[in-house]
Amino acid sequence: MHARSIVLFVIALLVLSILPLAFWRIQPVADGDASEFTRRYLAALYARDYGRVYSLLSAEDRKAKSRDEYLTENPSFSGASLDVARGLARMIELKDVRADINRERASVRFAFRAPDANNPAVQRLAQDFDAGRLATLSPNDRRAIAREFEELRAQNALPMIEGEDRVDLVKESGRWRVATNTAGAIRVRFSGEVKEGLAWDFRPLKDTVLARPGETLRVVYTATNRSGRIVTGKARHIDDPADAEKYLEIVQCFCFIRETLGPGETKEFPLVFRVTGAVPDSIKEFHLTYVFYPIEKFPKQ
């Protein structure tokens, strides 16, 4: 399993999944209804308005994953960070939009050009999309951020990335909905253990997640120190099947560092992961076990 930096986490969740409603620079297309719905969906996705995204999913997808599950696995932007993301979204360009409709199904393909959220200049101006930091700024300071982004765009100096994508739709009760085939996703199971006398209760809050290839998701483990003293521990992972690391990317993990809990203290440890698009069709499930040890008894690699 390969560790990824928090920067890649930001780019995965911002650039690959955010496309708001304003400033769509596209030519009108014949199948405007499906295309317009796709824009609304991409708008919510780009802005990380996942409550809105969930409402646009197909009934089959919503049956496979509840709203609470979806929002836990996909933390949303809010407040000032959402405002900044929406501001950048206004600079996204869509072109070559093609909606292929076959009765109750549609496939909408498009090319896009978007601000590069992984570029240091973009991160610096956006305050790393940190809602707390942005909230401390005055309204004038936040407007100044938006103006600076606009000036960079006007000067053709705003770092951009380009790509192509596709959204599949299904019509339900006369309205388009996004069909992501969540029910056919890879099942990823999680478990937690402690070893060598570590007096912690340690477990995942949810033991099974459905993950589509390329989708970045978040799960949370919880640990409670049952002893009467401060204890430091470190976790390692066990993969099943053994070659799961070929198909799983760990973006953020508590296992990268040691963790310390005070007497009776409880902490939540987030784990952000992604299933790659190279998973063989024969693999339907992964099982990840995280094992915590006292730091002094952590196995040598």
C-alpha positions as a Python dict, from the first residue, in 0.01 Angstrom:
ca = {
    (1, 'M'): (0, 0, 0),
    (2, 'H'): (142, 336, -97),
    (3, 'A'): (114, 650, 114),
    (4, 'R'): (-7, 969, -52),
    (5, 'S'): (41, 1321, 76),
    (6, 'I'): (-241, 1541, 196),
    (7, 'V'): (-178, 1751, -116),
    (8, 'L'): (-292, 1459, -330),
    (9, 'F'): (-592, 1425, -104),
    (10, 'V'): (-685, 1788, -178),
    (11, 'I'): (-637, 1745, -553),
    (12, 'A'): (-832, 1421, -559),
    (13, 'L'): (-1126, 1571, -374),
    (14, 'L'): (-1115, 1915, -537),
    (15, 'V'): (-992, 1893, -892),
    (16, 'L'): (-1117, 1546, -982),
    (17, 'S'): (-1455, 1592, -818),
    (18, 'I'): (-1565, 1959, -823),
    (19, 'L'): (-1740, 2147, -1106),
    (20, 'P'): (-1985, 2426, -999),
    (21, 'L'): (-2273, 2580, -1185),
    (22, 'A'): (-2150, 2919, -1300),
    (23, 'F'): (-1924, 3000, -1595),
    (24, 'W'): (-1986, 2686, -1807),
    (25, 'R'): (-1816, 2771, -2135),
    (26, 'I'): (-1979, 2526, -2371),
    (27, 'Q'): (-2166, 2531, -2697),
    (28, 'P'): (-2536, 2441, -2689),
    (29, 'V'): (-2602, 2073, -2759),
    (30, 'A'): (-2905, 1900, -2900),
    (31, 'D'): (-2972, 1690, -2591),
    (32, 'G'): (-2971, 1986, -2355),
    (33, 'D'): (-3184, 1829, -2082),
    (34, 'A'): (-2936, 1551, -2001),
    (35, 'S'): (-2644, 1789, -2047),
    (36, 'E'): (-2793, 2053, -1819),
    (37, 'F'): (-2860, 1795, -1549),
    (38, 'T'): (-2499, 1677, -1580),
    (39, 'R'): (-2383, 2033, -1521),
    (40, 'R'): (-2589, 2058, -1203),
    (41, 'Y'): (-2446, 1731, -1079),
    (42, 'L'): (-2090, 1832, -1159),
    (43, 'A'): (-2153, 2168, -996),
    (44, 'A'): (-2241, 2006, -663),
    (45, 'L'): (-1958, 1754, -697),
    (46, 'Y'): (-1694, 2019, -764),
    (47, 'A'): (-1813, 2228, -469),
    (48, 'R'): (-1814, 1920, -247),
    (49, 'D'): (-2181, 1978, -170),
    (50, 'Y'): (-2230, 1607, -112),
    (51, 'G'): (-2577, 1636, 36),
    (52, 'R'): (-2685, 1783, -297),
    (53, 'V'): (-2485, 1521, -487),
    (54, 'Y'): (-2658, 1240, -301),
    (55, 'S'): (-3002, 1375, -393),
    (56, 'L'): (-2905, 1353, -761),
    (57, 'L'): (-2802, 986, -749),
    (58, 'S'): (-3021, 710, -888),
    (59, 'A'): (-3259, 520, -661),
    (60, 'E'): (-3042, 210, -704),
    (61, 'D'): (-2733, 397, -584),
    (62, 'R'): (-2917, 548, -288),
    (63, 'K'): (-3048, 204, -195),
    (64, 'A'): (-2691, 67, -192),
    (65, 'K'): (-2559, 347, 32),
    (66, 'S'): (-2759, 557, 278),
    (67, 'R'): (-2729, 934, 294),
    (68, 'D'): (-2551, 915, 631),
    (69, 'E'): (-2304, 662, 495),
    (70, 'Y'): (-2240, 871, 186),
    (71, 'L'): (-2181, 1191, 382),
    (72, 'T'): (-1950, 1016, 629),
    (73, 'E'): (-1741, 874, 347),
    (74, 'N'): (-1741, 1205, 155),
    (75, 'P'): (-1679, 1498, 394),
    (76, 'S'): (-1824, 1819, 253),
    (77, 'F'): (-1682, 2168, 226),
    (78, 'S'): (-1869, 2434, 419),
    (79, 'G'): (-1855, 2804, 494),
    (80, 'A'): (-1557, 2997, 360),
    (81, 'S'): (-1386, 2694, 204),
    (82, 'L'): (-1700, 2625, 3),
    (83, 'D'): (-1707, 2987, -112),
    (84, 'V'): (-1346, 2968, -233),
    (85, 'A'): (-1411, 2638, -414),
    (86, 'R'): (-1714, 2791, -586),
    (87, 'G'): (-1505, 3091, -689),
    (88, 'L'): (-1247, 2867, -855),
    (89, 'A'): (-1527, 2667, -1012),
    (90, 'R'): (-1642, 2972, -1205),
    (91, 'M'): (-1318, 2947, -1401),
    (92, 'I'): (-1374, 2589, -1519),
    (93, 'E'): (-1433, 2545, -1889),
    (94, 'L'): (-1634, 2262, -2045),
    (95, 'K'): (-1627, 2185, -2415),
    (96, 'D'): (-1714, 1910, -2661),
    (97, 'V'): (-2016, 1808, -2455),
    (98, 'R'): (-2184, 1506, -2616),
    (99, 'A'): (-2503, 1353, -2476),
    (100, 'D'): (-2582, 1007, -2620),
    (101, 'I'): (-2938, 920, -2521),
    (102, 'N'): (-3101, 580, -2558),
    (103, 'R'): (-3453, 598, -2417),
    (104, 'E'): (-3418, 594, -2036),
    (105, 'R'): (-3037, 593, -2038),
    (106, 'A'): (-2784, 858, -2131),
    (107, 'S'): (-2407, 892, -2143),
    (108, 'V'): (-2271, 1247, -2133),
    (109, 'R'): (-1909, 1293, -2236),
    (110, 'F'): (-1713, 1616, -2208),
    (111, 'A'): (-1368, 1771, -2193),
    (112, 'F'): (-1280, 2012, -1915),
    (113, 'R'): (-1014, 2264, -1821),
    (114, 'A'): (-994, 2348, -1451),
    (115, 'P'): (-777, 2542, -1206),
    (116, 'D'): (-495, 2321, -1076),
    (117, 'A'): (-564, 2296, -703),
    (118, 'N'): (-234, 2110, -653),
    (119, 'N'): (-29, 2409, -770),
    (120, 'P'): (147, 2589, -480),
    (121, 'A'): (25, 2930, -601),
    (122, 'V'): (-337, 2815, -599),
    (123, 'Q'): (-300, 2650, -259),
    (124, 'R'): (-139, 2960, -112),
    (125, 'L'): (-411, 3193, -233),
    (126, 'A'): (-684, 2951, -123),
    (127, 'Q'): (-530, 2914, 224),
    (128, 'D'): (-508, 2538, 156),
    (129, 'F'): (-890, 2536, 152),
    (130, 'D'): (-876, 2538, 533),
    (131, 'A'): (-1219, 2652, 652),
    (132, 'G'): (-1086, 2761, 991),
    (133, 'R'): (-812, 2979, 846),
    (134, 'L'): (-1041, 3128, 584),
    (135, 'A'): (-1305, 3205, 844),
    (136, 'T'): (-1059, 3428, 1032),
    (137, 'L'): (-1022, 3653, 727),
    (138, 'S'): (-1236, 3962, 689),
    (139, 'P'): (-1494, 3977, 408),
    (140, 'N'): (-1266, 4222, 226),
    (141, 'D'): (-973, 3980, 251),
    (142, 'R'): (-1183, 3695, 113),
    (143, 'R'): (-1299, 3915, -173),
    (144, 'A'): (-934, 4001, -238),
    (145, 'I'): (-860, 3628, -283),
    (146, 'A'): (-1137, 3605, -543),
    (147, 'R'): (-1006, 3914, -725),
    (148, 'E'): (-652, 3778, -736),
    (149, 'F'): (-774, 3453, -888),
    (150, 'E'): (-971, 3652, -1145),
    (151, 'E'): (-664, 3860, -1232),
    (152, 'L'): (-454, 3548, -1281),
    (153, 'R'): (-720, 3405, -1509),
    (154, 'A'): (-744, 3729, -1709),
    (155, 'Q'): (-367, 3724, -1755),
    (156, 'N'): (-379, 3356, -1858),
    (157, 'A'): (-149, 3290, -1561),
    (158, 'L'): (-378, 3069, -1352),
    (159, 'P'): (-239, 2711, -1346),
    (160, 'M'): (-486, 2478, -1513),
    (161, 'I'): (-528, 2106, -1576),
    (162, 'E'): (-716, 1941, -1862),
    (163, 'G'): (-900, 1614, -1893),
    (164, 'E'): (-1199, 1424, -2022),
    (165, 'D'): (-1476, 1245, -1834),
    (166, 'R'): (-1814, 1081, -1869),
    (167, 'V'): (-2130, 1074, -1658),
    (168, 'D'): (-2392, 800, -1698),
    (169, 'L'): (-2757, 887, -1636),
    (170, 'V'): (-3083, 702, -1589),
    (171, 'K'): (-3432, 854, -1616),
    (172, 'E'): (-3659, 798, -1315),
    (173, 'S'): (-4015, 933, -1306),
    (174, 'G'): (-3929, 1155, -1601),
    (175, 'R'): (-3617, 1307, -1437),
    (176, 'W'): (-3251, 1232, -1496),
    (177, 'R'): (-3045, 1084, -1215),
    (178, 'V'): (-2677, 988, -1201),
    (179, 'A'): (-2609, 614, -1227),
    (180, 'T'): (-2280, 527, -1057),
    (181, 'N'): (-2344, 153, -1007),
    (182, 'T'): (-2259, 165, -638),
    (183, 'A'): (-2416, -178, -590),
    (184, 'G'): (-2153, -324, -826),
    (185, 'A'): (-1860, -154, -650),
    (186, 'I'): (-1576, -332, -472),
    (187, 'R'): (-1656, -426, -113),
    (188, 'V'): (-1382, -310, 126),
    (189, 'R'): (-1403, -453, 478),
    (190, 'F'): (-1223, -303, 777),
    (191, 'S'): (-1131, -445, 1116),
    (192, 'G'): (-915, -339, 1411),
    (193, 'E'): (-704, -528, 1664),
    (194, 'V'): (-463, -454, 1949),
    (195, 'K'): (-155, -662, 2037),
    (196, 'E'): (114, -695, 2303),
    (197, 'G'): (-106, -591, 2593),
    (198, 'L'): (-215, -255, 2454),
    (199, 'A'): (-507, -153, 2678),
    (200, 'W'): (-709, 15, 2404),
    (201, 'D'): (-1049, -49, 2255),
    (202, 'F'): (-992, -3, 1881),
    (203, 'R'): (-1239, -55, 1598),
    (204, 'P'): (-1378, 98, 1278),
    (205, 'L'): (-1703, 292, 1311),
    (206, 'K'): (-1817, 119, 992),
    (207, 'D'): (-1679, -219, 894),
    (208, 'T'): (-1777, -231, 525),
    (209, 'V'): (-1760, 29, 248),
    (210, 'L'): (-1859, 2, -119),
    (211, 'A'): (-1588, 171, -329),
    (212, 'R'): (-1596, 237, -701),
    (213, 'P'): (-1256, 237, -877),
    (214, 'G'): (-1107, 588, -873),
    (215, 'E'): (-1338, 706, -592),
    (216, 'T'): (-1169, 863, -287),
    (217, 'L'): (-1349, 770, 37),
    (218, 'R'): (-1307, 827, 409),
    (219, 'V'): (-1362, 583, 695),
    (220, 'V'): (-1307, 645, 1066),
    (221, 'Y'): (-1158, 426, 1340),
    (222, 'T'): (-1207, 500, 1709),
    (223, 'A'): (-972, 417, 1996),
    (224, 'T'): (-1021, 445, 2373),
    (225, 'N'): (-742, 413, 2628),
    (226, 'R'): (-878, 189, 2906),
    (227, 'S'): (-569, 224, 3123),
    (228, 'G'): (-497, 481, 3389),
    (229, 'R'): (-184, 615, 3222),
    (230, 'I'): (-73, 789, 2903),
    (231, 'V'): (-8, 532, 2630),
    (232, 'T'): (153, 574, 2289),
    (233, 'G'): (86, 322, 2015),
    (234, 'K'): (147, 269, 1646),
    (235, 'A'): (-55, 74, 1391),
    (236, 'R'): (34, -147, 1099),
    (237, 'H'): (-196, -294, 836),
    (238, 'I'): (-261, -643, 705),
    (239, 'D'): (-404, -682, 355),
    (240, 'D'): (-627, -961, 223),
    (241, 'P'): (-563, -1061, -47),
    (242, 'A'): (-191, -1018, 10),
    (243, 'D'): (-143, -826, -316),
    (244, 'A'): (-417, -573, -232),
    (245, 'E'): (-153, -299, -219),
    (246, 'K'): (-143, -314, -600),
    (247, 'Y'): (-500, -188, -615),
    (248, 'L'): (-539, 26, -303),
    (249, 'E'): (-392, 372, -248),
    (250, 'I'): (-384, 509, 105),
    (251, 'V'): (-412, 886, 90),
    (252, 'Q'): (-426, 964, 462),
    (253, 'C'): (-377, 720, 750),
    (254, 'F'): (-321, 723, 1125),
    (255, 'C'): (-79, 434, 1068),
    (256, 'F'): (183, 672, 928),
    (257, 'I'): (257, 818, 1273),
    (258, 'R'): (246, 720, 1641),
    (259, 'E'): (-68, 809, 1839),
    (260, 'T'): (-92, 899, 2208),
    (261, 'L'): (-400, 870, 2429),
    (262, 'G'): (-438, 992, 2786),
    (263, 'P'): (-612, 788, 3057),
    (264, 'G'): (-969, 718, 2945),
    (265, 'E'): (-926, 934, 2635),
    (266, 'T'): (-1107, 852, 2310),
    (267, 'K'): (-993, 967, 1966),
    (268, 'E'): (-1117, 922, 1612),
    (269, 'F'): (-862, 833, 1345),
    (270, 'P'): (-956, 904, 981),
    (271, 'L'): (-842, 681, 696),
    (272, 'V'): (-872, 810, 338),
    (273, 'F'): (-826, 556, 61),
    (274, 'R'): (-884, 498, -308),
    (275, 'V'): (-935, 181, -513),
    (276, 'T'): (-744, 206, -840),
    (277, 'G'): (-897, 149, -1179),
    (278, 'A'): (-674, -152, -1241),
    (279, 'V'): (-859, -399, -1017),
    (280, 'P'): (-915, -732, -1198),
    (281, 'D'): (-1277, -831, -1250),
    (282, 'S'): (-1212, -1144, -1043),
    (283, 'I'): (-1157, -936, -725),
    (284, 'K'): (-1483, -838, -557),
    (285, 'E'): (-1362, -768, -204),
    (286, 'F'): (-1066, -641, 0),
    (287, 'H'): (-1015, -681, 374),
    (288, 'L'): (-793, -435, 561),
    (289, 'T'): (-698, -501, 922),
    (290, 'Y'): (-520, -235, 1128),
    (291, 'V'): (-332, -363, 1432),
    (292, 'F'): (-217, -127, 1711),
    (293, 'Y'): (88, -209, 1926),
    (294, 'P'): (246, -28, 2221),
    (295, 'I'): (514, 188, 2062),
    (296, 'E'): (792, 4, 2248),
    (297, 'K'): (670, -330, 2108),
    (298, 'F'): (594, -223, 1753),
    (299, 'P'): (736, -487, 1512),
    (300, 'K'): (1050, -392, 1325),
    (301, 'Q'): (991, -374, 953),
}
